[in-house]
Amino acid sequence: FRDGHGAEWIAAAWLMLKGYRILGFRLKAPGAEIDILAKKASVLAVVEVKQRRTIEAAESALSPDQRERLRLAGERLLRQS
């Protein structure tokens, strides 16, 4: 649990260094929880943080169904704002 939150803060710092503005952490949306919501210009980034040894392991930890749920949750949040 603690490692996961630490990874989220590291991811948020990296996003900020890349010019993103952090809009929220651990946001509840119907069907999904968004770890980090960030925005840069016209890009809304819905970020799922996975702390793994390799990028390949992190990518495989997120199923296509989970990706779709996160995408839909981001769209819902965007429509609400």
TAGIWO-V265929 format. One record per residue. SS is DSSP state (~ for helix, > for strand, _ for the rest). NEAR is the number of other ideal C-beta (glycine too) atoms within 8 Angstrom. Layout:
BEGIN
SS&NEAR + SS&NEAR
END
This chain:
BEGIN
_&4 + ~&5 + ~&7 + ~&9 + ~&8 + ~&9 + ~&11 + ~&13 + ~&8 + ~&8 + ~&12 + ~&12 + ~&8 + ~&8 + ~&13 + ~&10 + ~&6 + _&7 + _&5 + _&10 + >&7 + >&11 + >&6 + >&8 + >&9 + >&8 + >&10 + >&4 + >&11 + _&5 + _&6 + >&10 + >&7 + >&16 + >&10 + >&14 + >&15 + >&13 + >&10 + >&9 + _&4 + _&2 + >&6 + >&8 + >&11 + >&10 + >&11 + _&9 + _&10 + _&10 + _&8 + _&8 + _&3 + _&6 + ~&6 + ~&6 + ~&10 + ~&11 + ~&8 + ~&6 + _&7 + _&9 + _&5 + ~&5 + ~&6 + ~&10 + ~&9 + ~&8 + ~&10 + ~&12 + ~&9 + ~&10 + ~&15 + ~&13 + ~&8 + ~&10 + ~&12 + ~&8 + ~&6 + ~&5 + _&4
END
